[in-house]
């Protein structure tokens, strides 16, 4: 289901809690909502659709990837980026890392570990920040 985009700064600034199998519908709602905004959005976190769970979806030029309870475990190559967000007006600066490693669960709750670089890594960092209540 396509859900409305949350813009309440107080809500978005609260850290999200770990997701469970009971939250799989939220992952599908994120996918549906991202698809509805695909012309100007490449990633979303569950709090952007009003759910405080650690679930993100990333579309970095491949099939959208859902990450449940993502944790960035390694990072290298710091740089400064400018980012926009559906939940926030305007563009803001953010410190990002060129290469990251992430541990997460997939949609069937299998443990995964991935290495991401460049723009895809930037998107993941932005969405993990959302999970942590960090706004750009």
C-alpha positions as CSV (number, residue, x, y, z in Angstrom):
1,X,0.0,0.0,0.0
2,X,1.3,3.5,-0.9
3,X,1.5,5.4,2.4
4,X,1.7,9.2,2.9
5,X,5.2,10.7,3.5
6,X,5.8,11.7,7.1
7,X,7.1,15.3,7.5
8,X,6.8,15.8,11.3
9,X,10.3,16.6,12.5
10,X,9.7,15.4,16.1
11,X,8.5,12.0,14.8
12,X,11.4,11.7,12.4
13,X,13.9,12.6,15.1
14,X,13.0,9.6,17.2
15,X,15.2,6.5,16.7
16,X,13.4,3.4,15.3
17,X,13.2,0.1,17.1
18,X,14.2,-3.3,15.6
19,X,11.8,-4.9,13.2
20,X,10.4,-8.4,13.5
21,X,8.6,-10.8,11.1
22,X,5.4,-9.1,12.2
23,X,6.6,-6.0,10.4
24,X,7.0,-7.5,6.9
25,X,3.9,-5.6,5.6
26,X,5.8,-2.4,6.4
27,X,8.6,-3.6,4.0
28,X,6.0,-4.1,1.3
29,X,4.4,-0.7,2.0
30,X,7.9,0.9,1.7
31,X,8.4,-0.8,-1.7
32,X,5.0,0.4,-2.9
33,X,5.6,3.9,-1.7
34,X,9.1,4.1,-3.2
35,X,7.6,2.9,-6.5
36,X,5.0,5.7,-6.4
37,X,7.8,8.3,-5.9
38,X,10.4,6.6,-8.2
39,X,10.7,9.8,-10.4
40,X,12.3,11.7,-7.5
41,X,13.2,9.2,-4.7
42,X,15.9,6.4,-4.5
43,X,15.5,5.3,-0.9
44,X,13.2,5.3,2.1
45,X,13.1,4.3,5.7
46,X,10.0,3.1,7.6
47,X,9.7,6.2,9.7
48,X,9.2,8.2,6.5
49,X,5.9,6.4,6.2
50,X,5.0,6.7,9.9
51,X,6.4,3.5,11.3
52,X,9.3,3.5,13.8
53,X,10.9,0.2,12.7
54,X,14.5,-0.3,11.4
55,X,13.5,-1.1,7.8
56,X,14.9,0.6,4.7
57,X,14.6,0.2,1.0
58,X,17.2,1.3,-1.5
59,X,17.0,1.7,-5.3
60,X,20.6,2.3,-6.4
61,X,20.2,1.4,-10.0
62,X,19.3,-2.2,-9.5
63,X,16.2,-3.9,-8.1
64,X,15.1,-2.2,-4.9
65,X,16.8,-3.8,-1.9
66,X,15.0,-4.1,1.4
67,X,17.2,-4.2,4.5
68,X,15.7,-5.1,7.9
69,X,17.6,-3.9,11.0
70,X,20.6,-2.6,9.0
71,X,23.8,-1.8,10.8
72,X,26.8,-0.2,9.1
73,X,29.8,-2.1,10.4
74,X,32.7,-0.6,8.4
75,X,33.2,2.7,6.5
76,X,36.0,4.3,4.6
77,X,36.6,7.3,2.4
78,X,34.8,10.2,4.0
79,X,33.4,13.0,1.8
80,X,30.8,15.7,2.0
81,X,27.6,15.3,0.0
82,X,24.5,17.3,-0.7
83,X,21.2,15.5,-0.2
84,X,17.5,16.0,-0.5
85,X,14.8,14.1,1.3
86,X,11.1,13.5,0.6
87,X,10.4,14.2,4.3
88,X,12.4,17.5,4.4
89,X,12.4,20.7,2.3
90,X,15.5,21.7,0.4
91,X,19.0,20.2,0.1
92,X,21.5,19.8,2.9
93,X,25.1,18.8,3.4
94,X,25.9,15.5,5.0
95,X,29.2,13.6,5.8
96,X,29.2,10.3,4.0
97,X,31.6,7.4,3.4
98,X,32.5,6.2,-0.1
99,X,32.5,2.5,0.9
100,X,30.5,0.8,3.7
101,X,29.8,-2.7,4.9
102,X,26.3,-3.4,6.2
103,X,24.8,-6.3,8.1
104,X,21.1,-6.7,7.8
105,X,18.2,-9.2,7.4
106,X,16.5,-9.8,4.1
107,X,12.7,-10.2,3.6
108,X,12.9,-13.8,4.7
109,X,15.0,-12.8,7.8
110,X,18.2,-14.4,6.4
111,X,21.3,-12.7,7.7
112,X,23.2,-10.8,5.0
113,X,26.3,-8.8,4.8
114,X,27.1,-6.5,1.9
115,X,29.7,-4.1,0.7
116,X,28.4,-1.0,-1.1
117,X,30.2,1.9,-2.7
118,X,29.4,5.3,-4.2
119,X,25.9,6.4,-4.7
120,X,24.3,3.2,-3.3
121,X,26.4,3.5,-0.2
122,X,25.3,7.2,0.2
123,X,21.6,6.2,-0.1
124,X,22.0,3.4,2.5
125,X,23.7,5.9,4.9
126,X,20.9,8.4,4.5
127,X,18.3,5.8,5.3
128,X,20.2,4.3,8.2
129,X,20.4,7.8,9.6
130,X,16.6,8.0,9.4
131,X,16.5,4.8,11.5
132,X,18.7,6.4,14.0
133,X,16.6,9.6,14.2
134,X,19.3,11.6,12.4
135,X,18.0,14.2,10.0
136,X,20.2,15.8,7.3
